[in-house]
Amino acid sequence: MVIAYKNFWSLNVDEAMVIGILRGYFPKHIEVLMPTNAQLKDVDLVVINLKNKKSVTLQVKGSRAYEPGKNEVAKFGAGSNGWFFFHKKVIDKCTADYFIFIMEILTQSKKNGRRYIEPHIITIPTKKIRDLGRKNKLTHGDKMYSFLFWINPQKKEAFDRRDKKYYVTKYLDNNGLSKLVKSL
């Protein structure tokens, strides 16, 4: 018998960065796993509590770093954008429990003035991002959502500035991760 093997899945950089952030935040009894089943198109990572056997599934979306313009910094303060552009049905039909949006935010040190890139995540339940999208987003082109999250690391705040502005600060970094851990 001959069996053909195909790589149905692959770990992308955004998922690897999220795994690193999660492993640094979670206690030892919570583990991050990668599904190898090609049927789980909406699930990038699985988080499991090894003590009580509860689990949650994650959909990871990544954005590159964007250089903020002077007018953006004047209007929104320190930080920069993460941009996510995908079809509305990605959220509407998603079976994952949470979305994690990972962004590389350009930050400037107050001490020495040097700039560096710092990863930040927004960990939000799928139901909540679905509701926020329906309430605050316009679709563009062929029913595409455009999320333009501004993260200000100095104030530790985050909001979507595209279409109707709404805050997601309670899902930013440790705020969102603490909610995820509570669900486990």
C-alpha positions as CSV (number, residue, x, y, z in Angstrom):
1,M,0.0,0.0,0.0
2,V,1.3,3.4,-1.0
3,I,0.4,6.5,1.1
4,A,0.8,10.0,-0.2
5,Y,1.8,12.6,2.4
6,K,0.9,16.3,1.9
7,N,1.7,19.3,4.0
8,F,-1.9,20.4,4.7
9,W,-0.8,22.9,7.3
10,S,2.1,25.1,8.0
11,L,3.1,27.3,10.9
12,N,3.4,30.9,9.7
13,V,5.4,33.6,11.4
14,D,2.3,35.2,13.0
15,E,1.2,31.9,14.6
16,A,4.8,31.3,15.8
17,M,4.9,34.8,17.4
18,V,1.5,34.2,19.1
19,I,2.7,30.9,20.4
20,G,5.7,32.6,22.0
21,I,3.5,35.3,23.6
22,L,1.0,32.7,24.9
23,R,3.7,30.4,26.3
24,G,5.3,33.4,28.1
25,Y,1.9,34.4,29.6
26,F,0.2,31.1,30.5
27,P,0.9,29.0,33.6
28,K,2.6,25.6,33.0
29,H,-0.7,23.6,33.1
30,I,-2.0,25.5,30.0
31,E,-0.6,24.3,26.7
32,V,-0.8,25.6,23.1
33,L,-1.2,23.0,20.3
34,M,-1.4,23.2,16.5
35,P,-4.1,21.2,14.8
36,T,-2.9,19.0,11.9
37,N,-6.3,18.3,10.5
38,A,-6.9,20.0,7.1
39,Q,-10.6,20.2,7.9
40,L,-10.1,22.8,10.6
41,K,-9.6,25.8,8.3
42,D,-10.7,28.4,10.9
43,V,-8.6,27.0,13.7
44,D,-4.9,27.9,13.8
45,L,-4.1,27.1,17.4
46,V,-5.8,25.1,20.3
47,V,-5.2,26.1,23.9
48,I,-5.9,23.4,26.5
49,N,-6.0,23.5,30.3
50,L,-4.3,20.2,31.2
51,K,-5.8,20.2,34.8
52,N,-9.5,20.5,33.9
53,K,-9.3,19.4,30.2
54,K,-11.1,22.6,28.9
55,S,-9.9,24.0,25.6
56,V,-10.4,27.0,23.3
57,T,-9.6,27.4,19.6
58,L,-7.9,30.4,18.1
59,Q,-7.9,32.1,14.7
60,V,-4.7,34.2,14.2
61,K,-4.5,37.2,11.9
62,G,-1.3,39.1,11.5
63,S,-0.3,42.6,10.3
64,R,3.0,44.1,9.3
65,A,4.4,47.2,10.9
66,Y,3.2,50.5,9.4
67,E,5.1,53.7,9.8
68,P,2.7,56.3,11.2
69,G,2.5,59.7,9.5
70,K,3.0,62.9,11.5
71,N,-0.7,63.7,11.2
72,E,-1.7,60.3,12.6
73,V,0.7,60.7,15.6
74,A,-0.7,64.2,16.2
75,K,-4.3,62.8,16.1
76,F,-3.9,59.5,17.9
77,G,-0.7,59.8,20.0
78,A,2.2,57.4,20.2
79,G,2.1,54.0,18.5
80,S,1.0,52.8,15.0
81,N,-1.5,50.8,13.1
82,G,-2.2,47.2,12.3
83,W,-4.3,46.6,9.2
84,F,-6.4,43.6,8.6
85,F,-8.4,43.2,5.3
86,F,-10.5,40.1,4.8
87,H,-13.8,38.9,3.6
88,K,-16.8,39.4,6.0
89,K,-17.6,35.6,5.9
90,V,-14.2,34.9,7.5
91,I,-15.7,36.2,10.8
92,D,-19.3,35.2,10.1
93,K,-18.5,31.6,9.5
94,C,-15.5,31.2,11.8
95,T,-15.7,28.3,14.2
96,A,-12.8,29.3,16.4
97,D,-13.6,30.6,19.9
98,Y,-11.3,33.6,19.7
99,F,-9.5,35.8,17.2
100,I,-6.0,37.0,17.9
101,F,-4.9,40.0,15.9
102,I,-1.1,40.4,16.2
103,M,0.6,43.6,15.2
104,E,4.1,44.9,15.2
105,I,3.9,48.4,16.6
106,L,6.6,51.0,16.1
107,T,7.6,52.4,19.5
108,Q,10.0,55.1,20.5
109,S,11.9,55.0,23.8
110,K,11.4,58.0,26.0
111,K,14.8,57.4,27.5
112,N,17.1,57.4,24.5
113,G,14.8,58.2,21.6
114,R,15.5,55.0,19.7
115,R,12.7,53.3,17.8
116,Y,11.9,49.6,17.9
117,I,9.2,47.2,16.9
118,E,7.1,45.7,19.7
119,P,4.5,42.9,19.2
120,H,1.0,43.5,20.6
121,I,-2.1,41.3,20.4
122,I,-5.8,41.8,20.6
123,T,-7.4,38.6,21.9
124,I,-11.1,38.9,21.3
125,P,-14.0,36.3,21.3
126,T,-15.2,35.5,17.8
127,K,-18.8,36.4,18.8
128,K,-17.6,39.8,20.0
129,I,-15.6,40.7,16.9
130,R,-18.6,39.5,14.8
131,D,-20.9,41.9,16.8
132,L,-18.4,44.8,16.6
133,G,-18.0,44.2,12.8
134,R,-21.8,44.2,12.2
135,K,-22.3,47.3,14.4
136,N,-19.3,49.4,13.4
137,K,-17.9,48.3,10.0
138,L,-18.8,49.0,6.5
139,T,-18.0,46.4,3.9
140,H,-15.6,47.4,1.1
141,G,-15.4,46.0,-2.4
142,D,-16.7,42.4,-2.4
143,K,-18.0,42.4,1.2
144,M,-14.6,42.9,2.7
145,Y,-13.9,44.1,6.2
146,S,-11.1,46.5,6.9
147,F,-9.9,46.7,10.5
148,L,-7.4,49.4,11.2
149,F,-6.4,49.0,14.8
150,W,-4.3,51.8,16.4
151,I,-2.3,50.7,19.4
152,N,-0.8,53.3,21.7
153,P,1.7,51.4,23.9
154,Q,2.3,54.4,26.2
155,K,-1.4,54.7,27.1
156,K,-2.0,51.0,26.7
157,E,-5.0,51.6,24.6
158,A,-6.3,50.2,21.3
159,F,-9.1,51.2,18.9
160,D,-10.3,50.5,15.4
161,R,-10.2,53.8,13.5
162,R,-11.7,52.6,10.2
163,D,-15.4,53.3,9.6
164,K,-16.9,53.9,13.1
165,K,-14.3,54.2,15.9
166,Y,-14.6,51.8,18.8
167,Y,-12.2,50.8,21.5
168,V,-10.8,47.3,22.0
169,T,-8.5,48.2,24.9
170,K,-10.0,45.6,27.2
171,Y,-8.8,42.9,24.7
172,L,-5.3,44.3,24.3
173,D,-2.3,42.2,25.4
174,N,-2.7,40.9,29.0
175,N,-6.2,42.3,29.3
176,G,-7.4,39.9,26.5
177,L,-5.2,37.1,27.6
178,S,-6.6,37.2,31.1
179,K,-10.1,36.8,29.7
180,L,-8.9,33.8,27.6
181,V,-7.4,32.1,30.7
182,K,-10.6,32.7,32.7
183,S,-12.5,30.8,30.0
184,L,-10.2,27.8,30.6
